[in-house]
Amino acid sequence: MNTKNVKSQKYDALIEINYEDCIKEFEKIQNSEKEYDELFVEHPVYQVNYEELTKNL
């Protein structure tokens, strides 16, 4: 998303996150990552993160 021409907005909304639900979701993500790592063990894999992709924008 390009935010160079977007006016800054302030949000006063509160969110509530259930700790147990959050942990369960993190564990599901970790399990999925492990599963895909195992599926692609014979192939080159490139780790990419958002910060690296956007550092020169």
Beta strands, then each sheet from edge to edge (+ up, - down):
end
